[in-house]
Amino acid sequence: MSAFGNPKDEAVRGCISGKAAMAKADAYALAMKPLLEVLENEGITSRSAVARALRELGVPTPRGGAWDARKVTNLIGRIAVIKVST
């Protein structure tokens, strides 16, 4: 044990919080899926157009920020990964 505590305990806590963060991100992505489908059905398909629509609707990102094309791409990618793994 070091002066800063047991590193094994810190590593375990990090894994648990990492899994919790991934689960939270997955839940958010799945909750956003119906809205993305509505936007797509309305012809809003480019990443930048989706980001603009989400901003106009006042939908915050998971961290409370504004949407941009990169964040939309990440969200869509997460949804695709969730579909594949389930």
Buried (B, 14 or more C-beta within 10 A) or exposed (E): EEEEEEEEEEEEEEEEEEEEEEEEBBEEBBEBBEBBEEBEEEEBEEBEBBBBBBBEEEEEBBEEEEBBBEBBEBBBEBBEEBEEEE
